[in-house]
Amino acid sequence: MKKKIFLIMVFFFAVRLLAVDFPLIQSLAFFPYLEDKAPDYKNFSLSFSLINSNIYSLEHTNNTFVDLETLSLSGDFRYGLSKKISLDFNFKISYFYGGFFDGLTENFHNFFNMPSNYREIRPRNSVHYTYKEVFLYENKSINLSPFLLGLSYKFIQNKDFSLTGRVSFAIPLYTKKGINSTKFFINCGFVLNWHLNDNWDIKAVYYRSYFQRPNWSNTNELKENINYYKVALAYKKLELFFIGRSSPFIQGDFANTAYQMGISYKLSSKLYLIFIEDLILYDTSPDFSLGIKYKLK
């Protein structure tokens, strides 16, 4: 058993680590943050996350620009249908606005002599989201991501170790270029939780999303899937993690894989503080995100 666990951990730590929560990517496929242990039979879990992300990306060759902040509320409900199978429902509401972190972000980049990526060409704390000549958004807006309905199966479950597989389906509500698509997509993946002792825990997450090309996208510019990874190491109340996501774009600046790292701190038995930062300035991930997570049960 110990040998199997070791091989699984080697696999998860060997994969490339990527990023999430970027409007142009979310318009193709939305990833929920389902990474906790699945509930036991006839039990349920309910959690909410509120995340504010500062986003600035410039594609120099194709007239694509993302300059805004998103305030996102995510909800996750899960119920144990049997000893091994659980049902889950996930939603996300996002508020696109100019925000208030542009000045802090620019000062941080200047202090560490990081590239500005031409941030100075746009006024601070404003909305400017454009993709080639397909769409242009310059006003605040509230957007609802597709509802996700999923099933999880516990492959391994004991006191200190669990390995769960999950499949979820999108239920699109409306279409909005660059924000939502009515095209069907599916997520599938695995979540590993390993409780080493009273102080240390390890978590590894892998998801792949298969989506259909939206009507506003060029046939030759998109792949048909996105990979999402996360690896976390927790010590008591503090968790350090790497998260990320591959890009569906085939060419250009937006085709690069994105990498981020983050910190989560357990403020109480139900409340968590989360901070996520780009390792380098990538084109398909927020510069940084700050938020809270509340586990009702």
N, C-alpha and C positions, 0 to 999 in steps of 0.2 A: 504493500500500500504506500509506504514512504517513497519507494522508487517511482511509482506512478505520479505521486504528488510533485516530486522533484522535476520530472520530465515536463509536466504541465506548466510548472512555474518557469522553466527554461524557455518554453515556447512563448509564453506571454511576455517575458522580459526581452526576448530577442526581436519582437516585431517593432516596426517604426512607430513613434509616438506622434500624434497629430492633434487638431483643434476643432472648435465648434461655435455656433451662434453667430452666423454671418448672413445677412439678408439674402444675398444672391445665391448662396448655397441652400438656405432653408426654403427657398422658393421651389427647389427641386425635391428635397426630402428632408423631413424634420426628425431629429433624434431626440427622444426623451432621455432623461437622466435616471434610468432604472438600473441601479447598481447595488441596492441593498438586498439582503436575504429575502427570498419569497416567504410569505406568511404561511403558517401551519394550517392544517385542515380546519375549515369553518372559522378561521380568524381573518382579520383584515388589517391593512395598513393604509395610512393616509398621510401624505406630506405635501408641502408647498414650498416653492423656491421663488424668491424675488431677486433678480439680477439686473444691474445696470452696467451696460457695456459701452465703452468709448471706441468708435470705429472710424478709421480713416484709411482708405485704400485708393491708389491711383494707378490705372493701367495706361501706360504712356502711349501705346500704339493704337488702341482701339476706342479711345474716347469713353472710357468707363471710369466712374468716380463714385466713391461711397464715403460721404462725410456726414456723420450723424451719431446720435446715441440711441440705444434701445433700452427701455425699461420693461423687462419681461417677467410675467407671472406664470409659473408652471404648476400644475397640479397632477398628482399621481395617486390613484386608488387601486389597491390590489386585494384580491380575495382568494383564499385557499379553497379550491373546488374539491381536492382530495389530498392525500398525503404527499403526492408528487406534483400535482398540477394546480396552477393558480391562474386566475383571470386578472387582467389589468386594464385600466383605462387612463389615458393621459391627454391633457390639453395644455395649450400655451397661448397667452394673450400678450402681445407686444405693443408698446407705445413708442413710435418713432418721433424723436424730437431733437432739438439742437443740443440739449444737455448743458452741462456746466463744468466739464473736466478738460476742455481743450487747453486752457492755460496751464493747468497743472501738468498735463501730459507733455506739452512743449517744453516746460521748464525742466522736467525730468530728463527728457531726451538731450537737452542742452547740457545739463549737469554732467551726464555720462558720455558726452560727445557722440551721441547716436545720430544717425541721419534723420533729417526732418521729413523726407519724402514730399517736399514742396507743400507742407502744411500752411505756409505763409500766404499761399495764393487764394485761400478761402477765408472768409471772416470766421472768427471763433464762434462756437456754440450755435451753429446754423445747420440746416438740413439741405443736403445736395446729393441726391442719389440718382445716377444716370447710367444706362448701359447702352453704349454705342448710340444709335439714334432710335432705339426701340421704345424707351420710356424715360421720363424725367420727373422726379419728385422733389419738391422744395418746400413742402408744408408738413406740419405735424400730422400724424395719423395713428389710428388704433387698428391693429391687425390681429386676426384670429387664425392661428395655425390649424391644420387639419386635426381632427380628433383621431387618436390612435387606440385601437382595440387589440389586445395581445394575449397570448398564452405563454406561460412559463412551465418548464419541466425540470424537476430536480434530478439530475443524473447521480449526484453524490450528495448526501446530507448526513452529517453527524455533529457532535458537539462542537468541534473546532474547525471543521472544513466543509465547504459546500461548493458545488459546481452546478450552475443552473443554465439551461438553454432557453432562449426566448424568441418568439416570432410575433410580429405586430403588423397590422394592416392599417393603411390610411383611410380615413373617411373625409374626403375633401368637401368643404362647405361652399366655397366660391373661388373664383380666379381673379388674380390681380398681378399683372406683369412684374416680375422681379420680387414678388412678395409671397404669392400663393399660386398653386397650380391645381386644377381639377383632375389632373392625371393621377392615376393610381400608383402607389409605391408600397414597398414592403421592407421591413427591417428584420434581420435575424442575427443572433449573436449569442455570446456566452458571458457569464459573470462568475468570477471566482472569488470567494472570501475565505481567508485562512487566518484563524485566531492562533497565534504562536504561543502566547502566554498572557498573563494578566496585563502586560504593558504594551505588547506589540501585536499589530495586525497587518496583513497584506491583502490587497485587493487588485484584481486585474479584470479589465472589461474589453471586449471586442464586439463590434457591431459592423455589419455590412448592410447598406441600403441599396435596393434596386429600384430605379425610377424610370419613367418614360419622359422623353424629351418634350418640353413645353412648346406650344405653337410659336412663341416669340423667339425661340433659339434656332440658330443655324445647325443643320444636321451634322456637319463635320466638326463642330467645336466641342462636343460633349461626349464623355464616356457614359456608360450605362449603370455605374454603381459608385458608391462612396464608401470608404472604410473609416471607421472610428475606433480609436484605441484609448485606453486609460490604464495607468499603473499607479498605485498608491501605497504608501508606507505610513502607518499610523503608530504614534507613541502616546499612549494615554489619551489626552484630549486633543492632541495636535496631529494633523495629517498633512503630509507632503505628497504632491502628485504631479504627474505629467499627463496631459490630455491632448487630443488632437484629431485631425481629420484630413484625409487625402482630398485632393481637388478633383471635381468632375471635368474641369476644363483641360483640353489637350495641349493647347499652345498659349503663349503669352505669359505675362506676369502672374495672372490669376491661376495658372496651371501648377504653381509651386505647392509642394506639401507644406503645411503649416504646423508649427510646434509651439506649445505653451507649457507653463508650469504654474502650480498654484498651491495655496495653503488653505486648509480648513481648520477652524478651531471650535471646539464644543463648548459653547457658553453655558449650557445647562443640559439636562437630560433630553430636551426636545429641540433646542435652538442651536444652530450652527452659523458661524461667520465664514464667508468664502471670499478669497481674493485670487484672481487669475491674471497672469502677465505673459505677454509674448516673450519668448526667449530672444528672438530677433524680430525686426519689423516685417511681418509677413503680410501678403496682400489679401488673404482670405480668412483672417481671424481678427478679433478686436485687439486694439492696443493693450487694453486691460479691462477687467470686469470685477465688480465688487457687489456682493450680495449676501443674503441670508437664506437659510433653509430651516423650515419648521416641520418637525415630525409629530403629527397629532397622535399617531399610534403606530 
